[in-house]
Amino acid sequence: MPLLLLQGFRVLIDGLHAELARHGHPDVRPVHGFVLQAVADGCTAVELGRRLGVTKQAAAKHVEVLEGLGYLRRVPDPHDARARIVRRTVRGEDCLARSARILGDLREGWVKVLGPDRVHALEHDLRAVTADAPLRVDVPGWLGL
């Protein structure tokens, strides 16, 4: 079962990234989507690390990479002159919006194969068995830049 879950994940993620590349986002990697989502409406690198379940240093490295690619920017924190707030750029917002649409299309492909009731049941069951597990992106190989 673990390998089937992993394979299903890879089918979705590989399909997502192939489409993102065709739509102007060829440099985005799977972990980048998690980072962009975790930034939400803005946060420090320390908070980003907490949200992702990684060290401040790992979070800062992702911010550096995504800033270099034009997906994130750092701005002064209005409440703390020493701190910087990480925010998504227009390019980062575009990537997330396209990702959501593409994942919706990929889900619809699963619906065509399995039927809507089975896909809904699969999602429901996966939520039930993962409800108490925090989202962590410290998957081996994902954090290597």
NUSE-527546 format. One record per residue: residue number from 1; z, y, x of N, C-alpha, C in turn. Coordinates in nm, 2 decimals, decimal comma. Atoms other than C-alpha are relative to their C-alpha. Layout:
BEGIN
  resi    n.zz    n.yy    n.xx   ca.zz   ca.yy   ca.xx    c.zz    c.yy    c.xx
   NUM       Z       Y       X       Z       Y       X       Z       Y       X
...
This chain:
BEGIN
  resi    n.zz    n.yy    n.xx   ca.zz   ca.yy   ca.xx    c.zz    c.yy    c.xx
     1    0,00   -0,12    0,08    0,00    0,00    0,00    0,00    0,13    0,09
     2    0,00   -0,13   -0,08    0,08    0,26    0,27   -0,14    0,03    0,05
     3    0,13   -0,03   -0,05   -0,27    0,22    0,42   -0,09    0,04   -0,11
     4    0,08   -0,04    0,11   -0,43    0,25    0,08    0,03    0,15   -0,04
     5   -0,04   -0,14    0,03   -0,23    0,57    0,01   -0,06    0,10    0,11
     6    0,05   -0,08   -0,11   -0,33    0,70    0,36   -0,15    0,02   -0,02
     7    0,15    0,00    0,01   -0,70    0,61    0,30   -0,04    0,10   -0,12
     8    0,03   -0,09    0,11   -0,70    0,79   -0,04    0,02    0,15    0,04
     9   -0,03   -0,14   -0,05   -0,54    1,10    0,12   -0,12    0,04    0,09
    10    0,11   -0,04   -0,09   -0,81    1,09    0,40   -0,13    0,02   -0,07
    11    0,12   -0,02    0,08   -1,09    1,06    0,15    0,00    0,14   -0,06
    12   -0,01   -0,13    0,06   -0,97    1,37   -0,03    0,00    0,11    0,11
    13   -0,01   -0,10   -0,10   -0,89    1,57    0,28   -0,13    0,01    0,08
    14    0,13   -0,01   -0,07   -1,21    1,48    0,47   -0,10    0,06   -0,09
    15    0,09   -0,07    0,09   -1,41    1,57    0,16    0,02    0,15   -0,01
    16   -0,04   -0,14    0,01   -1,22    1,89    0,13   -0,05    0,08    0,12
    17    0,03   -0,07   -0,12   -1,28    1,99    0,49   -0,15    0,01    0,02
    18    0,15   -0,01   -0,01   -1,65    1,90    0,48   -0,06    0,11   -0,09
    19    0,05   -0,11    0,09   -1,70    2,13    0,18    0,05    0,14    0,05
    20   -0,05   -0,13   -0,05   -1,48    2,41    0,33   -0,10    0,04    0,12
    21    0,09   -0,04   -0,11   -1,71    2,40    0,64   -0,13    0,05   -0,05
    22    0,12   -0,05    0,06   -2,01    2,44    0,42    0,01    0,13   -0,07
    23   -0,02   -0,12    0,07   -1,85    2,73    0,25    0,07    0,11    0,09
    24   -0,04   -0,10   -0,10   -1,77    2,93    0,57    0,14   -0,01    0,06
    25   -0,13    0,02   -0,06   -1,44    2,78    0,68   -0,01   -0,13    0,09
    26    0,02    0,12   -0,08   -1,55    2,53    0,96    0,12   -0,03    0,09
    27   -0,11    0,02   -0,10   -1,24    2,58    1,18    0,13   -0,04   -0,06
    28   -0,13    0,03    0,07   -0,97    2,50    0,92    0,02   -0,15    0,02
    29   -0,04    0,14   -0,02   -0,78    2,18    0,99    0,10   -0,03   -0,11
    30   -0,09    0,04    0,11   -0,56    1,98    0,74    0,13    0,07    0,00
    31   -0,13   -0,07    0,00   -0,24    2,13    0,86    0,00    0,15   -0,03
    32    0,01   -0,14    0,02   -0,37    2,48    0,83    0,01    0,03   -0,15
    33   -0,02   -0,02    0,14   -0,38    2,44    0,45    0,14    0,01   -0,04
    34   -0,15    0,00    0,03   -0,01    2,36    0,44    0,06    0,13    0,06
    35   -0,05   -0,13   -0,06    0,06    2,66    0,67   -0,03    0,11   -0,09
    36    0,04   -0,11    0,09   -0,14    2,89    0,45    0,08    0,00   -0,13
    37   -0,08    0,01    0,12    0,04    2,77    0,14    0,14    0,04    0,02
    38   -0,14   -0,03   -0,03    0,38    2,79    0,30    0,03    0,15    0,02
    39   -0,02   -0,14   -0,03    0,33    3,15    0,40    0,02    0,07   -0,13
    40   -0,02   -0,06    0,14    0,31    3,23    0,02   -0,02    0,15    0,01
    41    0,02   -0,14    0,01    0,37    3,60   -0,03    0,05    0,07    0,13
    42   -0,04   -0,06   -0,13    0,49    3,65    0,33    0,13   -0,06    0,05
    43   -0,12    0,05   -0,05    0,76    3,52    0,56    0,00    0,02    0,15
    44   -0,01    0,00   -0,15    0,88    3,52    0,92   -0,04   -0,14    0,05
    45    0,03    0,12   -0,07    0,79    3,25    1,17    0,12   -0,10   -0,02
    46   -0,12    0,08    0,02    1,15    3,12    1,14    0,00   -0,07   -0,14
    47    0,00    0,05    0,14    1,12    3,09    0,76   -0,12   -0,10   -0,02
    48    0,12    0,09    0,01    0,77    2,93    0,79    0,04   -0,13    0,06
    49   -0,05    0,12   -0,06    0,92    2,67    1,02    0,09   -0,08   -0,09
    50   -0,09    0,07    0,09    1,19    2,59    0,77   -0,08   -0,06   -0,12
    51    0,08    0,04    0,12    0,94    2,57    0,48   -0,09   -0,12    0,04
    52    0,09    0,11   -0,05    0,72    2,33    0,69    0,08   -0,12    0,05
    53   -0,07    0,10   -0,07    1,00    2,13    0,84   -0,03   -0,02    0,14
    54    0,03    0,00   -0,14    0,90    2,22    1,19    0,08    0,10    0,08
    55   -0,08   -0,10   -0,07    1,05    2,42    1,47   -0,07    0,14   -0,01
    56    0,05   -0,14    0,00    1,01    2,80    1,49   -0,12    0,01    0,10
    57    0,11    0,00   -0,10    0,79    2,74    1,80   -0,13   -0,06   -0,05
    58    0,12    0,06    0,06    0,55    2,51    1,62   -0,06    0,09   -0,11
    59    0,05   -0,09    0,10    0,53    2,75    1,33   -0,07    0,12    0,06
    60    0,06   -0,12   -0,07    0,46    3,04    1,57   -0,13   -0,04    0,06
    61    0,12    0,04   -0,06    0,19    2,84    1,74   -0,11   -0,01   -0,11
    62    0,10    0,00    0,11    0,01    2,78    1,40   -0,03    0,14   -0,04
    63    0,02   -0,13    0,03    0,05    3,14    1,32   -0,10    0,07    0,10
    64    0,08   -0,05   -0,11   -0,11    3,23    1,65   -0,15   -0,04   -0,02
    65    0,14    0,06    0,02   -0,41    3,00    1,59   -0,06    0,06   -0,12
    66    0,06   -0,05    0,13   -0,46    3,11    1,23   -0,02    0,15    0,00
    67    0,02   -0,14   -0,01   -0,43    3,47    1,32   -0,13    0,02    0,09
    68    0,12   -0,01   -0,08   -0,70    3,42    1,59   -0,12   -0,04   -0,08
    69    0,11    0,04    0,08   -0,92    3,26    1,33   -0,02    0,09   -0,12
    70    0,02   -0,10    0,10   -0,87    3,55    1,09    0,06   -0,04   -0,14
    71   -0,06    0,05    0,13   -0,66    3,36    0,82    0,14    0,06   -0,02
    72   -0,13   -0,06    0,01   -0,32    3,52    0,89    0,00    0,13    0,08
    73   -0,03   -0,12   -0,08   -0,19    3,85    1,02    0,15    0,02    0,00
    74   -0,14   -0,03   -0,01    0,15    3,97    1,13    0,02    0,15   -0,01
    75   -0,03   -0,15    0,02    0,29    4,30    1,01    0,15    0,02    0,02
    76   -0,14   -0,03   -0,02    0,62    4,48    1,08    0,08   -0,03   -0,13
    77   -0,09    0,02    0,11    0,91    4,38    0,86    0,06    0,13   -0,03
    78   -0,06   -0,13    0,03    1,02    4,69    0,67    0,15    0,00    0,00
    79   -0,15    0,00    0,00    1,38    4,57    0,67    0,06   -0,03    0,14
    80   -0,05    0,04   -0,14    1,41    4,46    1,04   -0,11    0,03    0,10
    81    0,10   -0,05   -0,09    1,23    4,65    1,31   -0,04   -0,11    0,11
    82    0,03    0,10   -0,10    1,25    4,34    1,54   -0,09   -0,11   -0,05
    83    0,07    0,11    0,06    1,09    4,10    1,30   -0,14    0,03   -0,05
    84    0,13   -0,01    0,05    0,73    4,04    1,19   -0,02   -0,09   -0,12
    85    0,03    0,08    0,12    0,61    3,92    0,85   -0,14   -0,06    0,02
    86    0,13    0,06    0,00    0,33    3,67    0,84   -0,06    0,01   -0,14
    87    0,07   -0,01    0,13    0,08    3,73    0,56   -0,14   -0,05    0,01
    88    0,14    0,05    0,00   -0,25    3,58    0,46   -0,09    0,12   -0,01
    89    0,11   -0,10    0,01   -0,57    3,78    0,51   -0,08   -0,03   -0,12
    90    0,10    0,03    0,11   -0,85    3,80    0,26   -0,07   -0,13    0,03
    91    0,06    0,12   -0,04   -1,01    3,52    0,46    0,09   -0,12   -0,04
    92   -0,10    0,11    0,03   -0,69    3,31    0,42    0,01   -0,02   -0,15
    93    0,00    0,01    0,15   -0,68    3,38    0,04   -0,13   -0,07   -0,05
    94    0,13    0,07    0,04   -1,05    3,28    0,01    0,00   -0,15    0,03
    95    0,00    0,14   -0,04   -0,99    2,96    0,20    0,09   -0,08   -0,10
    96   -0,09    0,07    0,10   -0,70    2,86   -0,04   -0,07   -0,01   -0,13
    97    0,07    0,00    0,13   -0,90    2,96   -0,35   -0,11   -0,11    0,00
    98    0,11    0,10   -0,01   -1,20    2,75   -0,23    0,06   -0,14    0,00
    99   -0,06    0,13   -0,01   -0,97    2,46   -0,14    0,04   -0,05   -0,14
   100   -0,05    0,04    0,13   -0,82    2,46   -0,49   -0,12   -0,05   -0,09
   101    0,12    0,04    0,08   -1,17    2,45   -0,65   -0,06   -0,13    0,05
   102    0,05    0,13   -0,06   -1,29    2,18   -0,41    0,08   -0,12   -0,04
   103   -0,09    0,12    0,04   -0,99    1,96   -0,47   -0,01   -0,03   -0,14
   104    0,02    0,03    0,14   -1,04    2,00   -0,84   -0,13   -0,08   -0,02
   105    0,13    0,08    0,01   -1,40    1,88   -0,80    0,02   -0,14    0,05
   106   -0,02    0,13   -0,05   -1,29    1,59   -0,59    0,09   -0,08   -0,09
   107   -0,08    0,07    0,10   -1,02    1,50   -0,84   -0,09   -0,05   -0,12
   108    0,10    0,04    0,11   -1,30    1,50   -1,11   -0,08   -0,12    0,04
   109    0,08    0,12   -0,04   -1,49    1,25   -0,90    0,09   -0,13   -0,01
   110   -0,09    0,12    0,02   -1,18    1,02   -0,91    0,01   -0,03   -0,15
   111    0,00    0,02    0,15   -1,17    1,07   -1,29   -0,12   -0,07   -0,04
   112    0,12    0,07    0,04   -1,53    0,96   -1,32    0,01   -0,15    0,04
   113   -0,01    0,14   -0,05   -1,45    0,64   -1,12    0,11   -0,07   -0,08
   114   -0,12    0,07    0,05   -1,10    0,56   -1,26    0,03    0,03   -0,15
   115   -0,03   -0,05    0,13   -1,09    0,75   -1,59    0,12    0,09    0,00
   116   -0,10   -0,11    0,00   -0,87    1,04   -1,69    0,15   -0,06   -0,01
   117   -0,14    0,05    0,02   -0,57    0,83   -1,80    0,06   -0,06    0,12
   118   -0,05    0,07   -0,12   -0,55    0,63   -1,48    0,03    0,10    0,11
   119   -0,03   -0,10   -0,10   -0,57    0,94   -1,26    0,12    0,08   -0,04
   120   -0,12   -0,06    0,05   -0,31    1,11   -1,47    0,13   -0,09    0,03
   121   -0,11    0,10   -0,02   -0,09    0,80   -1,45    0,03   -0,01    0,15
   122   -0,02    0,01   -0,14   -0,14    0,78   -1,07    0,07    0,12    0,05
   123   -0,07   -0,12   -0,04   -0,04    1,14   -1,02    0,15    0,00   -0,05
   124   -0,13    0,01    0,06    0,26    1,09   -1,25    0,09   -0,09    0,08
   125   -0,07    0,10   -0,08    0,37    0,78   -1,06    0,03    0,05    0,14
   126   -0,02   -0,05   -0,14    0,33    0,94   -0,72    0,11    0,11    0,00
   127   -0,11   -0,10    0,01    0,54    1,24   -0,83    0,14   -0,07   -0,02
   128   -0,13    0,07    0,02    0,81    1,00   -0,95    0,06   -0,06    0,12
   129   -0,06    0,06   -0,12    0,84    0,81   -0,63    0,02    0,09    0,12
   130   -0,02   -0,10   -0,11    0,82    1,12   -0,41    0,09    0,12   -0,04
   131   -0,07   -0,11    0,06    1,04    1,35   -0,62    0,11    0,05    0,09
   132   -0,11   -0,04   -0,08    1,33    1,35   -0,38   -0,03    0,03    0,15
   133    0,04   -0,01   -0,14    1,13    1,37   -0,06   -0,05    0,14    0,03
   134    0,05   -0,13   -0,03    1,08    1,71    0,10   -0,14   -0,01    0,06
   135    0,13    0,00   -0,06    0,73    1,81    0,20    0,02    0,03    0,15
   136   -0,01   -0,02   -0,14    0,71    1,78    0,58   -0,14   -0,02    0,06
   137    0,13    0,02   -0,06    0,40    1,83    0,79    0,00   -0,04    0,14
   138   -0,01    0,04   -0,14    0,53    1,70    1,11   -0,05   -0,15    0,02
   139    0,07    0,13   -0,02    0,28    1,41    1,10   -0,05   -0,01    0,14
   140    0,06    0,01   -0,13    0,19    1,28    1,44   -0,15    0,03    0,01
   141    0,14   -0,04   -0,02   -0,13    1,43    1,56   -0,04    0,13   -0,08
   142    0,03   -0,12    0,08   -0,13    1,71    1,30    0,04    0,13    0,06
   143   -0,05   -0,12   -0,05    0,07    1,96    1,49   -0,06    0,03    0,14
   144    0,07   -0,02   -0,12   -0,13    1,92    1,81   -0,11    0,10   -0,02
   145    0,11   -0,11    0,02   -0,35    2,23    1,85   -0,10   -0,01    0,10
